[in-house]
Amino acid sequence: LVVNPATGATPLADVQFVSAGSAHTCAAVDPNTTGGLGNVRCWGANALRQLAQPAGVVIAARPAVVAEVTGASKVAAGGEHTCALAPMGSVTSVLCWGSNANGQAGVGAPSALVPSPTPVSSAMFGQPRFHFSVHEPGVVPVTSKAYSTRPPRRMPA
């Protein structure tokens, strides 16, 4: 175990996937090393619950456990929301939380926020105007009102 002598912090270990949003970052760590805790860790701004931490936590300076997500293989931090691919029963599902002002959390009609990881059948991953779709078997991409899943068109020369 290595400890940073300046801060007393231990490094985040066994990271499998990491993603940074506009003011927060999340990582999926090896679920075999979490001792039964959730395997997603997030830090940074939590104003719109993008860290899935209680409303009183405005900023997490160190990685906080997202307890509701276990076994995540990928995580994507958007502008003010987060999504993860995680097993739910016998299928891999998308869980999203944080801002849903434009429907970006993929949980139905736009709303102010989704405070904790919520399963959706499909979701857009990424930041406003610069986003990524994660396609897994059985997962169909959806769009929010501001975005499209159409492939980019070539511009005439």
CORVENJO-V414500 format. One record per backbone hydrogen bond with DSSP energy under -1.0 kcal/mol. NH is the residue of the N-H (numbers start at 1). CO is the residue of the C=O. E is the energy in kcal/mol with one decimal. If there is no record, write none. Layout:
nh=NH co=CO e=E
nh=NH co=CO e=E
//
This chain:
nh=4 co=9 e=-3.0
nh=8 co=4 e=-3.3
nh=16 co=28 e=-3.4
nh=17 co=28 e=-1.5
nh=19 co=26 e=-2.6
nh=21 co=24 e=-4.0
nh=25 co=43 e=-2.6
nh=26 co=19 e=-2.7
nh=27 co=41 e=-2.8
nh=28 co=17 e=-3.0
nh=29 co=39 e=-3.2
nh=30 co=14 e=-2.8
nh=33 co=30 e=-2.0
nh=37 co=34 e=-1.4
nh=39 co=69 e=-1.4
nh=41 co=27 e=-2.8
nh=42 co=64 e=-2.3
nh=43 co=25 e=-2.4
nh=44 co=60 e=-2.6
nh=45 co=23 e=-3.1
nh=46 co=58 e=-2.8
nh=49 co=46 e=-2.2
nh=52 co=49 e=-1.6
nh=57 co=54 e=-2.2
nh=60 co=44 e=-2.6
nh=64 co=42 e=-3.1
nh=66 co=40 e=-2.7
nh=67 co=65 e=-1.1
nh=69 co=66 e=-1.8
nh=73 co=85 e=-2.4
nh=76 co=83 e=-3.1
nh=78 co=81 e=-3.5
nh=82 co=97 e=-2.8
nh=83 co=76 e=-2.3
nh=84 co=95 e=-2.5
nh=85 co=74 e=-1.9
nh=86 co=93 e=-2.6
nh=88 co=91 e=-3.2
nh=91 co=88 e=-1.4
nh=93 co=86 e=-3.2
nh=94 co=120 e=-1.2
nh=95 co=84 e=-2.7
nh=96 co=118 e=-2.1
nh=97 co=82 e=-2.4
nh=98 co=114 e=-3.6
nh=99 co=80 e=-3.1
nh=103 co=100 e=-1.5
nh=106 co=103 e=-1.9
nh=111 co=100 e=-1.8
nh=114 co=98 e=-3.1
nh=118 co=96 e=-2.1
nh=120 co=94 e=-2.9
nh=125 co=132 e=-2.2
nh=127 co=130 e=-1.7
nh=130 co=127 e=-1.1
nh=132 co=125 e=-3.9
nh=139 co=136 e=-2.6
nh=147 co=144 e=-1.5
//
